[in-house]
């Protein structure tokens, strides 16, 4: 939780992916503090330095409640917040967006949402794209380094991975939140992302979410754009934020 730009009232909350932690944002943190009044990141339950209860049924709904609780704890319940999410954090952001659009109790106020997406967000996407290729070695290295820090126990991975089944079960709810929202929506995409093959993923994304804006990074950027190309990622995000 860092104080940033003087004269700005904008707040951004960063939602990290699987299987890593808030450290994923370290390369763009300083740049964000130059634009936002406040930059906030958390480790989701089960990740990073947060508690890792076991046995425990981890859920996206619980993680959304954690974010809501943090927002209230920090006194930001009446503040319009910008969400920047990646991977697992995208799904948490979608649940928060659903609650915001449907005026659910405890929902946070969302000013904008920027995503780095994965394929299970769209109905039928697996059939459209075909089998997911194996991740490149560079991504495996990043994941491996962070996963060792994050987990500490082998049983953790299986319990947290239940979010994949939750994505399938609640797909209409979470895709619907994106399709129906009036919140400014943006995608930052690395064309080498093995989870979201190029160009099929972008074609379908633009078809399903025609009102969303999109930033496509250099051809060699893959699934962790905020780490692989921090300046390109930061510039893309700030261009989006400054556009409305």
C-alpha positions in Angstrom: 0.0 0.0 0.0 2.0 3.0 -1.3 1.1 6.6 -1.5 1.8 8.1 -4.9 1.1 11.0 -7.1 0.3 14.3 -5.4 -2.9 15.9 -6.8 -4.5 12.6 -7.9 -7.3 10.9 -6.1 -7.2 7.7 -8.2 -6.6 4.4 -6.5 -5.5 1.1 -8.2 -5.8 -2.3 -6.7 -3.6 -5.1 -8.2 -4.9 -8.7 -8.3 -2.2 -11.3 -9.0 -2.3 -14.6 -10.8 -1.7 -18.3 -10.2 0.6 -19.6 -8.7 2.4 -16.4 -7.8 1.9 -13.4 -5.6 1.7 -9.6 -5.4 5.4 -9.6 -6.2 4.4 -10.0 -9.9 3.8 -6.2 -9.9 7.1 -5.1 -8.6 8.5 -4.0 -12.0 5.7 -1.6 -12.6 5.1 -0.5 -9.0 7.1 2.7 -9.1 5.5 3.8 -12.4 2.1 3.3 -11.0 2.9 5.5 -8.0 3.7 8.3 -10.3 0.2 8.2 -11.7 -2.1 7.0 -8.9 -2.7 8.6 -5.5 -2.5 5.1 -4.0 -1.3 1.7 -5.2 -2.5 -1.4 -3.3 -1.7 -5.0 -3.8 -2.5 -8.1 -1.8 -1.5 -11.8 -1.7 -4.7 -13.8 -2.0 -5.4 -16.4 0.7 -3.1 -19.3 0.0 -0.5 -17.3 -1.9 2.7 -15.4 -1.1 2.9 -14.4 2.5 -0.8 -14.8 3.2 -2.1 -17.7 5.3 -2.3 -21.2 3.7 -4.9 -23.0 5.8 -5.3 -26.8 5.2 -7.5 -28.5 4.6 -9.3 -25.7 3.0 -11.7 -25.3 0.1 -10.3 -22.2 -1.7 -12.8 -20.4 -3.8 -13.0 -17.3 -6.1 -16.0 -16.1 -4.0 -13.9 -16.2 -0.9 -11.0 -14.3 -2.6 -13.5 -11.6 -3.7 -14.7 -11.3 -0.1 -11.1 -10.9 1.0 -10.7 -8.0 -1.5 -13.9 -6.4 -0.3 -12.8 -6.8 3.3 -9.5 -5.1 2.5 -11.2 -2.2 0.8 -13.4 -1.6 3.8 -10.5 -2.0 6.2 -8.5 0.7 4.3 -11.5 3.0 4.4 -12.1 2.9 0.6 -15.6 1.6 0.6 -17.0 4.8 -1.0 -14.1 5.3 -3.3 -14.2 4.4 -7.0 -11.4 1.9 -7.6 -9.4 0.9 -10.6 -8.7 -2.9 -10.8 -5.7 -4.3 -12.6 -5.8 -8.1 -12.7 -3.8 -11.0 -14.2 -4.7 -14.7 -14.6 -6.3 -16.0 -11.4 -6.9 -12.4 -10.4 -9.0 -11.9 -13.6 -11.6 -14.3 -12.2 -11.7 -12.6 -8.8 -12.1 -9.3 -10.7 -15.0 -10.7 -12.7 -16.8 -11.8 -9.5 -16.2 -8.3 -8.0 -17.6 -6.8 -11.2 -20.7 -9.1 -11.1 -21.3 -7.9 -7.5 -20.8 -4.3 -8.4 -23.2 -4.5 -11.4 -25.9 -6.3 -9.4 -25.6 -4.1 -6.3 -24.7 -7.0 -4.0 -24.1 -6.2 -0.3 -20.4 -5.5 0.3 -19.6 -4.8 -3.3 -16.8 -2.3 -4.1 -17.2 0.6 -6.5 -15.3 -0.1 -9.7 -14.1 2.7 -11.9 -12.2 0.6 -14.5 -11.0 -2.9 -15.1 -7.9 -4.0 -16.9 -7.3 -7.8 -17.5 -4.7 -10.2 -18.8 -7.0 -13.0 -19.7 -7.0 -16.8 -19.9 -9.1 -19.0 -22.2 -11.7 -20.3 -19.8 -13.5 -17.0 -19.7 -15.5 -17.6 -22.8 -18.1 -20.3 -23.4 -16.9 -22.8 -26.0 -13.5 -21.2 -26.3 -11.6 -24.5 -25.8 -13.3 -25.9 -28.9 -12.6 -22.7 -30.9 -8.9 -22.6 -30.1 -8.1 -26.3 -29.9 -5.6 -27.9 -27.4 -3.5 -25.5 -25.4 0.2 -25.9 -26.3 2.9 -26.5 -23.7 4.1 -23.3 -22.0 7.5 -22.0 -23.2 10.5 -22.5 -20.9 10.7 -18.8 -20.0 7.2 -18.9 -18.4 7.9 -22.2 -16.7 11.0 -20.6 -15.1 9.0 -17.6 -13.8 6.2 -19.8 -12.5 8.7 -22.3 -10.9 10.6 -19.6 -9.0 7.5 -18.0 -7.7 5.6 -21.3 -7.1 8.4 -22.4 -4.7 7.9 -19.3 -2.7 4.2 -19.4 -2.8 3.4 -23.0 -1.9 5.7 -24.6 0.5 3.4 -27.6 0.5 2.4 -29.9 -2.4 -1.2 -30.3 -1.3 -1.8 -26.6 -1.7 -1.7 -26.8 -5.5 -4.5 -29.2 -5.8 -6.9 -27.4 -3.5 -6.2 -23.9 -5.0 -6.6 -25.4 -8.5 -10.3 -25.9 -7.8 -10.7 -22.5 -9.3 -10.6 -24.1 -12.8 -13.7 -26.1 -12.0 -15.3 -23.0 -10.5 -14.6 -21.1 -13.8 -16.5 -23.8 -15.7 -19.4 -23.9 -13.2 -19.9 -20.2 -13.0 -18.8 -19.2 -16.5 -22.1 -17.6 -17.4 -22.0 -15.4 -14.3 -18.4 -14.3 -14.9 -18.5 -13.9 -18.6 -21.8 -12.2 -18.3 -20.3 -9.6 -16.0 -17.8 -8.6 -18.7 -20.4 -8.6 -21.5 -22.9 -6.5 -19.7 -20.7 -4.0 -17.8 -20.6 -0.3 -18.5 -17.3 -0.1 -16.6 -14.3 0.9 -18.9 -12.7 -2.4 -19.8 -9.2 -3.1 -21.3 -7.1 -6.1 -22.3 -3.3 -6.2 -22.3 -2.1 -9.2 -24.4 1.2 -10.9 -25.2 1.0 -12.6 -28.6 3.3 -15.5 -27.4 1.0 -16.4 -24.5 0.6 -20.2 -24.7 -2.7 -20.1 -22.8 -4.3 -17.6 -25.2 -3.0 -18.5 -28.7 -2.6 -15.7 -31.2 -4.5 -14.6 -33.3 -7.5 -16.8 -32.4 -7.8 -15.5 -28.9 -7.9 -11.9 -29.9 -10.5 -12.6 -32.6 -12.8 -14.2 -30.2 -12.2 -11.6 -27.4 -13.1 -8.8 -29.8 -16.2 -10.7 -30.9 -17.4 -11.4 -27.4 -16.4 -8.0 -25.9 -16.6 -5.4 -28.8 -16.7 -2.5 -26.4 -13.4 -3.4 -24.7 -10.2 -1.7 -25.8 -7.1 -3.9 -26.4 -3.3 -3.4 -26.2 -1.2 -5.9 -28.0 2.5 -6.0 -26.9 5.5 -7.1 -28.9 5.5 -10.5 -30.6 7.9 -12.1 -28.1 5.8 -11.2 -25.0 4.0 -14.2 -23.4 1.9 -14.9 -20.3 3.6 -12.6 -17.8 3.7 -9.2 -19.7 4.1 -7.1 -16.5 7.4 -9.0 -15.9 8.5 -9.6 -19.5 7.9 -6.1 -20.8 7.2 -3.8 -17.8 7.5 -0.6 -19.7 5.3 -1.7 -22.5 2.8 -3.0 -20.1 2.8 0.1 -18.0 2.5 2.4 -21.0 -0.4 0.4 -22.3 -2.2 0.5 -18.9 -1.6 4.2 -18.4 -2.8 5.0 -21.9 -6.1 3.2 -21.0 -6.4 5.0 -17.7 -5.8 8.4 -19.2 -8.4 7.7 -22.0 -11.5 8.3 -19.9 
